[in-house]
Amino acid sequence: MKRVSLIASVALVAALGGAAFADDPKFAFAKPEDVKPAVKDPNAVEWTAAAEAGLIFTTGNSETTTATGGLKASRKGGDNKLSIEASGAFAKSSIRTLDDKNGNGTIDNQGEIVSVDSVTAEMLAGKLRYDRFLTDFNSLFVAALGARDLPAGKKAVFGGQLGYSRRLFKSKMTEAVGEFGYDFSRQELVTGGGNSIHSARAFIGVKSTMTEGADMDASLEVLTNLNRETLKTTDDNGNVIDGGPFKDTRVNAHLGVAAKIGKNLAVSSTIDLHYDNRPAPLTIKGGMLAMGFVPQASKMDTIMKASLIYTFF
């Protein structure tokens, strides 16, 4: 059975200046009933696909462009599931500044007030994952990930995950799943070259039906480095930040609520929190940093989004 949904979303992005996250902690783990076809034919295969897009564009006194998009697709058959996810966000704003073109020390005409474009968000992330179910409650998985976030100082991030997943709780209204395993991430930074991170990973996700037609999903992911990282960032005294084992802890949290407002229409609201204890070097335009001083990007990012979802068939 094929199912294709088109999601038209209006996104409000708050504090989108921090690190990229190749694996946003959404309720994305696989479940046995998702993998096993409802029909008895063991050779039956089910495909699903969904696309998301949103755009905010203003001109005049406020000149901004904000775009978001996403794609999800999966193939299910027997005890196997292959899924792919991709998402992106881009935000640009024009800031008015003064330009003393005639060099008289004052701004004396409209032509000396100019607009300078500034990219405040440029994030791309993708994930390819394979799940193999051993029993109804236990499965093994492997995944490949990639991301990019220039404002956060990361030209490219790529890596992989593998681990064990288990259903922790299941009732008519609520389900909880836990995962643990290994995560590898290679970061190519805008400033200071790159570094590799070998991490232990733990994840827990909960999905619940609050009332008929209204669902809630929440998840928490924690990663901490097992190896010593070579960091370029420094404190205010010029000392290099410690990149020893268990110092680069990252926490990703997600909360989402979706409610149907018609047969084919639903609204969704989500908030994502991302914490990185050892962020990449901060990318700053203009000015000159003191020799040996490499500031860090923000440790905490938040993303808030509201979506309107329409299912065609």
N, C-alpha and C positions, 0 to 999 in steps of 0.2 A: 504494500500500500504506500502510495506516495502522498506526502502532505507538504505543502509549501505555504509559508506564511510571510506576509510582508508587514514589517513593523515601521510605522511612521512615528518617530520619537522627537520630542522637544527636550533638549538637554540643558540643565543648569549645572555648570562646572565650577566648584568652589575650591580654591587653593590648588590649582592645577599647575604647580610649578616644580614639583618634586620628581621623585624617581620613577622609572618605568617598572612595570611589573609584568613579567612574562606570563604569569599564571594568576590572574585575578581570582579571588576565592569565592566564586559563585557555586551554586548547588549543581556541580557538574559531574559528580561521580556517577558511575553506571550502577544500575540495579538489575538483579536477575530477571525480573518480570519485564524490564525494558528490552532485554536482550532476547529472551525466548519468545518467538512469535505466538500470537494467541491461537492460531490454527494448529492442527495436529501435525501437519506436514513438516517433518524435520528439516526439509530442504528449503522451506519458505524463507524469503529474505524481505526485510522491511527497510525502506529508506525514509528519512525525514530531512527536511531542509527549511531554514528560516533566515530571513534577511532583515537588517535594521538600518535605517538611515534617518538623519535629522540635520537641519540647517537653520541657523539664525544669521540674518544679514541686515545690517543697518547702515544708512548713509546720512549725510548732513552733519549736524552737530556731533553726533556719535557715529563713528565709523568702525564697525566690528564685523568680523566673519567668524562664525563658529560652526563646525561640521563634525558630526559623529556618524559612525557606521559600524556594522557588525554582520557576521555570517556564522551560521551553525549548520552542520550537516553530519549525518551518521548513517552507517549501514549495520544492520543487526541480522544475525543469523546463528541459530544454535546457541552455543555457549560463548560466542565471539561478538565483540562490538568494536567497530572502528569509527572514530569521530574526529571532526575537525572544527576548530573555532578560530575566528579572526575578529579583531576589533581595532578601531582607530578613533582618534580625536585630534582635531586641529582648531586652534583659536588664534586669531590675529586681530590686533587693534591698532588704530592710528592715534598717536598722542601728539597734541599740538605743542610746539616748542618755539622758542624765539631764535631768530637768525639775523644778526646785525649785518646785513649785506653791504651797507654803505660805510660801515666802520666808524660811525659818528658817536658810538657809545650809547645810543638810545634806539628804541624801536619806534619809528615814526610813520609807518604805513602798513597796510594790510599784507603787502607782499613779504614782509619780514616775519610773518607768523606762518610757520610751515607745519606740515604733518609728517611725522616719522612713524613708519610701520614697525611694529614689534610683535614677534611670534611668542605667545604666552603658553601655548600647548601644542605639542607635536608628538603624539604617541601612537605607536603601532604595536600590536601584539598578536601572536598566533600560536596555536597549539594543536598537535596531532597526537591522538591517544588510542592505544589498543588495550582492551580488557579481555581477559580470559577467565571465565567463571569455573571454579573448582566444585563448589556446591552452591546451594541457594543463598548462603550467608557469607561465603568466602570467595575472593577473587584476587588475581594478580594483574598488575597493569604496568605499562611502559609508555612514556610520552616524550615527544620532542617539542621544544619551545623556542620561540624567538621574539624579540621585542626591540624597540627603538624609542628613545626619548631625548631629543636634543636639548630642550631647556633644562633638563635634569643632569646634563653632562654626559649622556650615554649615546654614542653613535650606534652601537649595536650590542644586543645581548642575546646569546643563544646557549642552548643547553638541553638537558634531558632529565627525566625522572623515572624511577621505578620503585615499586613497593607492593604492599599488601593492603587490601581493603576488606572491611568486614561490616556487615549490618549489625548495629548495636541494639536497635529497638525498632519494633514495628507494631503499630496498632491501626485501627480503621482510619484515624485522623492524622497520625503523626508517625514519622520515620526518622531515624538517626543513623548515620553511617560514620565510621572512623577509618582513617588511613594513616600509615606511617611508612617511611622508606627513605630513599636517598635522592638528593637533588644536586645536579652539577650545573654551574652557570659560568659562562665566559663573557666578561664585559670588556668592550672596546670603548674607552672613554674619550670625550672631546679633549680633555686636558689630562696629561700624565700617562698616556699609553693604555694598558689594559691589565686585568687581573682575572684569576680563576678562583671560583669558590666551590668547595665541596661541602655540602650541608646535610645535616639530618633534618627530616621533614615530618611534621605531624599535622593532621587535618581532621576536623570534625564538622559535619554538616547536618542540619535539621530542616525538615520540610513538614509543614503542618497546614491542614485545612481549618481555617478559623471559623468560617461559616460557609454555607453553600455558595459557591462561586467566588470565594475569597481565599487566597492562599498566601502563606508566609514562608520565606526561606531565609535561613541564616547560616553562616559558616565562619570558621576561624582557622587560619593556617599559620603555623609557626615554623620558621627555618632558622637554624643557627650553624655557623661555619665550623668545620672540623679541622681545617688547615689554617696555617698562618698566611695572612694576606699581606702583600706589599702595597701599602697605601701611600698616596701622595699628599693627602690633606694634613693640615697642621693646626695646632691650637694658636691662641693669641700670642704665645711666647715663641712661636716658630718650631715647636716640638712636633714631630710626626705623630699622628694619631695611631694608637696601638691597634694593630690588626691581628692580634693573637686569636687562638681558637676560642670559640664561644663569645667573641666580642662583637661579631657582625650578625646580630640577631635581627630578623625581619618578621613582622607580624602583619598579616592581611586579614581584615574583617569585612564581612558583607551582611547586609540586611535588606531584604526586598519584600514588598507587598504588592500583590496583583489582584484585581477584582474585575469580574465581568460586568459590563453595563448593557449588554445585548447579546444576541445569539453569536455574533461574530466579532464583537467589539469588547475590548478590555483596557483598563488603565493600569499602569505599573509605576511604582516609585521605589527607588533604590538609593542606598548610601554605602559607599565603600571607603574604608580607612586603611591607609598603608603607612607602616612605620619601618624605617631603616636606620639601625643604630650606627652604621658606618656608610653614610651616603657618598655619592661620587663628588668630585670637586665641583664647586659652583661655577657655572659659566656666566661671566659678567662682561658686558660691553661698555667700553669707555673707562677712562681712568687707568691708573697704573698701580698694581699691587706691590707692596714691599717685597724685596728679594727674599725668597724662602717662605713666604706666606701663601698658602693655598687653602682658601676657605671651603667649607663643606656646603653642599646643597641642604635644603630643609629636610629634617628627619621625618616629618609627618606630612602626608598628603590626604586630602579628602575629595571625593567625587560624589556629587549628588545628581540624580537624573530622574526625570519624569517622562514616561513614554505612553503613547497611545497605540494600541495593538489592534490590528484588524486581520482576521483570518478569512481568506477568500474561499478555500476549500480544503 
